[in-house]
Amino acid sequence: MQVYNAPLRDMRFVLNELHNDDGFGDLPAHAEFDSDLTDAILEEAAKLCQEVLLPLNRSGDEEGCTHENGPDGINRVRTPAGFKEAYDQFVEGGWAALASDPEWGGQGLPEAVNKLVEEMICSANLSFSLYPGLTHGATTAIEGHGSKDMQQEWLPRMVSGEWSGTMCLTEPHCGTDLGMLRTKAEPQGDGSYKITGSKIFISAGEHDLTDNIVHLVLARLPDAPAGVKGISLFLVPKFMPKEDGSVGPANGVQCAAIEHKMGLKASATCQMNFDASTGWLVGEPNEGLAAMFTMMNTERVSVGIQGLGVGEAAYQSAVWYAKDRVQGRSLSGTKYPDKPADPIIVHPDVRRMLMTMRAYNEGCRALSAWVSRALDAQKHSPDPEVRQRAEEFTALMTPVVKALFTDLASESANLAVQVYGGHGYIRESGVEQYVRDARITQIYEGTNGIQALDLVGRKMGAHFGRNLRSFFHPVSNFIEESKGEGPMKPMIDALEKAFGALQLSTATIAQKGLADPEEAGAAATEYLRLMGLVAMGYCFAKATKIAGLQVFFGSEDKAFYETKIKTATFFFERILPQATAHFLSIRAGKASMMAFTEDEF
């Protein structure tokens, strides 16, 4: 059974209590968003997700999207029953415009709050989340690189949710290696271009939720240099707008088919054909990859949040079943003598799975809140030094958030199936959907292996190590300030040991990688996981410090803080020790990994 109630208390904790000392300071641009207002937003978002989106999650998975050949020659995609009505309600409630710039009709909500709303949407219905999520990413790219005229013409309707957006990168012959793309852009005499080519795996490429769909398409100009230095970005609408802004004639954009996927069946993943479609340049010629990465970096953090959302829903569904399902008796003696057996939640191995999922979710949520704070500071801090430090921190943590959160989500979804046993393996329970839906999050917006390569190849050494220092310094300072005797000593000692392993791994990769890039590549995935574990450990240690004081001083919410300490203790005792294993693997180097010849496989 799919169960979800938004974890509002933990969300308020990471938003209002955990990161007040992160060095990013208060932001005047967000002064109006006090705790009363943000609480109200979160509560209303929870209602929408629990009452409107969650009931459509399983039915949408069962029905899926439908590709139709229209009588007017335009191919269309129908979303599952209820999606159009839910989207209309979503837009009418202003949720599509939540975090967008007020200049274009947005509400200017801090990312620290918006990411919590995103998490709720993804927990309730991940397929639904992709439609507004892709639009927000597209508007970010247009805001960052489009001309003022382009922004004024397209952003208001996209921000409101009246029109939606996509990004079109992948082609049948090129995925990660975008330098191989073949889609062409022919300049016209009026400043527009004719775009011709085919794209695949385009999320929300065609659907019936909005009147128009605005595609951001990577293509090559006739005189473009080879490789990634010859890629430009173009805005290509499904329908050409009329002078009054309403939808006009078709623009040669067709959905040839929709992919038959493992999961996310209610999200239309499309094969798109552009046949001399009119488009306009976004940014400068041959600078399209930089413009697209503005959108992709936004999307990569959001994909991490998708993982967190699925992980939370899987955890809650597993807890419900573990309390409801009775099998066997407790090893320490019968707990429910009035029942034929005890609920399976009494068994240690079931507890192991539930606590692992809970620790993953709370750790990722805490880290997400820290990164979201940095996203806000990067954009809105009045202090240039703070903006720079925030930018360096988000650059470092973006691949960690994307890869770590989605890897853990996939693990959590599989643990949920394991808690259900045989009932988890059949569709009726609903939890196998989480396994299928979570799997793609480790692949799209750059596979998690690519995220790890980005971390060690670009982010780790960038700006002479300033990116790393933006993370290392807060962790190191916290450890030094918290050392000594006391109830937190075991946690601080464990964090210090894991942080030391991360520092030694960094030095090892830097040294070996200079001489042999394959050494860095061989260490990348485990290095990313090691950094993620340390980051979660740091957040859990901070949370424990805060919670301990609240318990000591007799907080009215004592039960919440006590469970926070228990979850943190489990993380430090049962999960963080993995850091040592990752360090040992990194130190071992590439030799055994690369020992086979290709013919030996």
Secondary structure, DSSP 8 states (H G I E B T S, - for coil): -------HHHHHHIIIIITTTSS----GGGTT--HHHHHHHHHHHHHHIIIIITHHHHHHHHH--EEEE-TTS-EEEE--TTHHHHHHHHHHTTGGGTTS-GGGT-----HHHHHHHHHHHHHH-HHHHHHHHHHHHHHHHHHHHS-HHHHHHHHHHHHHTSSEEEEE--BTTBSS-GGG---EEEE-TTS-EEEEEEEEEEETSS-SSSS-EEEEEEEB-TT--SGGGG-EEEEEESEEE-TTSSEEEE-SEEEEEE---SS-TTS-EEEEEEEEEEEEEESSTT-HHHHHHHHHHHHHHHHHHHHHHHHHHHHHHHHHHHHH-B-S--TTS-S-TTSSS-BGGGSHHHHHHHHHHHHHHHHHHHHHHHHHHHHHHHHH-S-HHHHHHHHHHHHHHHHHHHHHHHHHHHHHHHHHHHHHGGGGGSGGGSHHHHHHHHHGGGTSSS-HHHHHHHIIIIITTGGGGHHHHHHHHHHHHHHHHH-SSSTTHHHHHHHHHHHHHHHHHHHHHHHHHHH-HHHHHHHHHHHHHHHHHHHHHHHHHHHHHHHHHHHHTT-TTHHHHHHHHHHHHHIIIIITTHHHHHHHHHHH-STTTT-S-GGG-
